[in-house]
Amino acid sequence: MKKRSLIFSNSTITFLAIFLVFSLLQNGVKGQANSQTEFAIWDSNGELVKPESYREWIYVGTPVTPNDMNNGKAPFPEFHNAYIDPVSFAAYKATGKFPDGTILVKELVSVGSKAAVSGVGYFQGDFIGLEATVKSADHHADEPGEWAYYSFTTEAGQALKKSSPKFETASCNTCHQVSAADDWVFTQYYPILRAAKAK
Ligand code: HEC
């Protein structure tokens, strides 16, 4: 009897050990798949597929260019809620550099109201667009800094595009290259990235 229960507990331990190794391996594989490509995905036409889960990425800030301060039509109206994929955020925190595969999006949101019980100001209204930038040696070898720019924004009231070709360098990249504070990214307007950057 005693022997049997010993055998049982030995095999339980063996089973648990195998289970543990298996789950570690599985997590390792998952971690690898997460490392770069999961967030920026290109379709067979070379277009960037609209990311789905970006509101669960790391939020980095909200520049706001209201239409009423930009001759009635800001180039990117109006709030820009910016997010970075979590794997690249962790790398940026650790190394102070945006790794290959970094994707940032800015989700455009209209000004919904200019007064609230807290006072007058600008308050977010509706989602109206989505832009993205990706750093990729594979896909953007010819672009300055290996960054390229994409837009899923459509006419007002229409659903966002499901994929986007990259813009010409002169349309987007050049301004980012000249004016952004850190590797084509406007970290001067994202306090969360500045605070995270490795010292
Ligand atoms: C005249 C300069 C200029 C041009 C041209 C420009 N941008 Fe930007 N972009 C900015 C500035 C400034 C910010 C940060 C402040 C803001 O959002 O208003 C920004 C931020 C972004 C961000 C958030 C991540 C980051 O790099 O800071 C994305 C995504 C983006 N732009 C996409 C685009 C796309 C797509 C185009 C081309 C259609 C484009 N931009 C053209 C100036 C520019």
Residues whose N, C-alpha, C, O or C-beta is under 5 A from the ligand:
A	BS01	HEC	P63 H80 A82 L104 V105 K106 E131 A132 T133 Y149 Y150 S151 F167 S171 C172 C175 W184 V185 F186 Y189
